[in-house]
Amino acid sequence: MRWSLLVARVAGIDVRVHATFGIALAFGAVLWGTAHGAQGALFGVALVAALFGCVVLHELGHALVARRRGLAVGDIVLLPFGGVAELRERPRTPRDEILVALAGPAVNVVLALGLIGALLALGVVPFAKLSELLVAPAGKPGLETALVWLAAANAGLALFNLIPALPMDGGRVLRATLALTPLGPARATRVASLLGQVLAALGGAYALMSGHWMLLAISVVVFFGARRERADEEMRGVLTEIRAGDACNLRSFTVAPHDPLHVVTRLLLTTPQSDFAVVRGGALRGVVSRAHVLRAASLGMTNALVADIMTTDVPVLAADASLEDARASMALRGARVVAVLDGPQLLGLLSADDLVEAALVAGATGFRPGPRPQAQPLPTSG
């Protein structure tokens, strides 16, 4: 994710902090500093940092179970309102989705029980008072207060994430469960997404009336997250029915590895393309994009050749593969484009923008594949 900084690597998974994460730390400092001065502000920052450590463990639960189920996992990014574990592949079965979704809340349950056990073992809180403190944690800066707050927070995170509405973990469990019925995955997503939007709207209305601005912000995030889940499922349904060869530009310009940088620059200025296949001897050698050209220019590589700046790590798909396969391949490899081949012959490139355009046009017009696309001679830079 852009504007994020790598802070740790756990079990081979990068943990990043988004630039906006400072908002959460500032909130903790203000919340505790108002009543307890500078010491309270430092305590608030430490408490928020510890809480987000629990969030990292929650997301690691998702990520490690996903990896155990054979799914590719990306980074974990901490944001002011929580964390996100990037799954580069969709769960292959409803069972996989249920296991991955439940792993995060299960971590919070274990943490909450562990913290409660620590409180009882230390003897700082009588058992009879424990439930009262967990429901309404309060106190002055100190170990007891920190343990009580973190125990309550982890219990709250588990319960909140188990709300049966997308995009919450409970919503994913609900969707996967409904997908096992005759409803199927698409209708299951619509039901879970609609429930998520309804609950978010109710939560937002309550927040406006009661002045709970944090709840309002969370409701907005959940509302649009639910809508995005539904849109993503609808897009997936359309892309699954269209072949990669039906959407790539069969007349796109290509360049050669020995072409100088100014050749690509000229094509960027005179064509609508932003990515160009690099071809030699009729075979794909790589891809050069606008970003490569701009980076080379910023480094003063005015005499560079295409071979010096292109990327050779390009996902390749057959023309008969679906556009959903193309999208999955981009996500899995973290790539901007995929190359579409008709046997050994390059048909063209597909970008993420092309997939969105194809989904919009096909969804609106009802377009479905016609005859199988055939390779055409591609125009070159010369």
HUKA-V998438 format. One record per backbone hydrogen bond with DSSP energy under -1.0 kcal/mol. NH is the residue of the N-H (numbers start at 1). CO is the residue of the C=O. E is the energy in kcal/mol with one decimal. If there is no record, write none. Layout:
# HUKA-V998438
{{NH CO E} {NH CO E}}
This chain:
# HUKA-V998438
{{5 17 -2.5} {7 15 -2.8} {8 15 -1.5} {10 13 -2.6} {13 10 -2.1} {15 8 -3.2} {16 76 -3.6} {17 5 -2.6} {18 78 -2.5} {19 3 -2.6} {21 18 -2.2} {23 20 -2.0} {24 21 -1.1} {25 21 -1.3} {26 22 -2.7} {27 23 -2.2} {28 24 -2.1} {29 25 -2.2} {30 26 -2.5} {31 27 -2.7} {32 28 -2.1} {33 29 -2.5} {34 30 -1.9} {36 32 -1.9} {37 33 -1.9} {40 36 -1.2} {41 37 -2.1} {42 38 -2.2} {43 39 -2.2} {44 40 -2.8} {45 41 -2.2} {46 42 -2.4} {47 43 -2.7} {48 44 -2.4} {49 45 -2.4} {50 46 -2.4} {51 47 -2.5} {52 48 -2.5} {53 49 -1.3} {54 50 -1.6} {55 51 -1.6} {56 52 -2.2} {57 53 -1.9} {58 54 -2.2} {59 55 -2.6} {60 56 -2.7} {61 57 -2.0} {62 58 -1.5} {63 59 -2.8} {64 60 -3.3} {65 61 -1.8} {66 62 -2.5} {67 63 -2.5} {68 64 -2.1} {69 65 -1.6} {70 67 -1.6} {71 66 -2.5} {74 86 -3.7} {76 14 -2.8} {77 84 -2.5} {78 16 -2.7} {79 82 -3.7} {82 79 -1.7} {84 77 -2.0} {86 75 -2.9} {88 72 -1.8} {97 93 -2.0} {98 94 -2.3} {99 95 -2.4} {100 96 -2.6} {101 97 -2.5} {102 98 -2.4} {103 99 -1.1} {106 102 -2.0} {107 103 -1.6} {108 104 -1.5} {109 105 -2.2} {110 106 -2.1} {111 107 -2.5} {112 108 -2.7} {113 109 -2.4} {114 110 -2.4} {115 111 -2.6} {116 112 -2.4} {117 113 -2.4} {118 114 -2.0} {119 115 -2.2} {120 116 -2.3} {121 117 -2.6} {122 118 -2.4} {124 119 -1.0} {129 126 -1.0} {130 126 -1.1} {133 129 -2.1} {134 130 -2.3} {135 131 -1.8} {136 132 -1.9} {146 142 -2.2} {147 143 -2.7} {148 144 -2.4} {149 145 -2.8} {150 146 -2.6} {151 147 -2.3} {152 148 -2.6} {153 149 -2.9} {154 150 -2.4} {155 151 -2.1} {156 152 -2.6} {157 153 -2.8} {158 154 -2.2} {159 155 -2.2} {160 156 -3.1} {161 157 -2.4} {163 160 -1.5} {165 163 -2.7} {166 192 -1.3} {168 165 -2.0} {170 161 -3.0} {172 168 -1.7} {173 169 -2.1} {174 170 -2.4} {175 171 -2.8} {176 172 -2.5} {177 173 -2.4} {178 174 -2.7} {179 175 -2.3} {181 178 -1.6} {184 181 -1.3} {188 184 -2.0} {189 185 -2.2} {190 186 -1.8} {191 187 -2.2} {192 188 -2.4} {193 189 -2.6} {194 190 -2.5} {195 191 -2.3} {196 192 -1.9} {197 193 -2.2} {198 194 -2.4} {199 195 -2.6} {200 196 -2.1} {201 197 -2.4} {202 198 -2.4} {203 199 -2.5} {204 200 -2.6} {205 201 -2.4} {206 202 -2.3} {207 203 -2.3} {208 204 -2.2} {209 205 -2.0} {210 206 -2.2} {211 207 -1.8} {212 207 -1.1} {213 211 -1.4} {216 212 -1.8} {217 213 -2.3} {218 214 -2.4} {219 215 -2.5} {220 216 -2.2} {221 217 -2.1} {222 218 -2.6} {223 219 -2.6} {224 220 -2.3} {225 221 -2.0} {226 222 -2.6} {227 223 -1.9} {228 224 -2.2} {229 225 -2.0} {230 226 -1.9} {231 227 -2.4} {232 228 -2.6} {233 229 -2.0} {234 230 -2.4} {235 231 -2.6} {236 232 -2.3} {237 233 -2.1} {238 234 -1.8} {239 235 -2.9} {240 236 -2.0} {241 238 -1.2} {242 239 -1.1} {244 321 -3.5} {245 319 -2.2} {246 243 -1.2} {247 244 -1.4} {248 244 -1.3} {252 249 -1.1} {254 379 -2.0} {255 277 -2.4} {259 256 -1.7} {261 304 -2.0} {263 260 -1.4} {265 261 -2.0} {266 262 -2.3} {267 263 -1.8} {268 264 -2.4} {269 265 -1.7} {270 266 -1.7} {271 267 -1.7} {276 288 -2.7} {278 286 -3.0} {279 255 -2.8} {280 283 -2.3} {283 280 -1.7} {285 278 -3.7} {286 278 -1.2} {287 311 -2.3} {288 276 -2.5} {290 274 -2.1} {293 289 -1.9} {294 290 -2.7} {295 291 -2.2} {296 292 -2.4} {297 293 -2.5} {298 294 -2.1} {299 295 -1.3} {300 297 -1.4} {301 296 -2.8} {302 300 -1.7} {304 301 -1.5} {306 259 -2.7} {307 257 -2.3} {308 305 -1.3} {309 306 -1.1} {310 306 -1.9} {311 287 -2.7} {314 312 -1.6} {317 339 -2.8} {319 341 -1.9} {321 318 -1.7} {323 239 -1.3} {323 242 -2.4} {324 239 -1.0} {326 322 -1.6} {327 323 -2.4} {328 324 -2.6} {329 325 -2.3} {330 326 -2.2} {331 327 -2.3} {332 328 -2.6} {333 329 -2.1} {334 330 -1.2} {335 330 -1.9} {338 350 -2.3} {339 315 -3.0} {340 348 -2.9} {341 317 -2.9} {342 345 -3.6} {345 342 -1.7} {347 340 -3.2} {348 340 -1.3} {350 338 -2.5} {352 336 -1.0} {355 351 -1.6} {356 352 -1.9} {357 353 -2.4} {358 354 -2.7} {359 355 -2.4} {360 356 -2.3} {361 357 -2.6} {362 358 -2.8} {363 359 -2.2} {364 360 -1.8} {365 361 -2.5} {366 362 -2.3}}
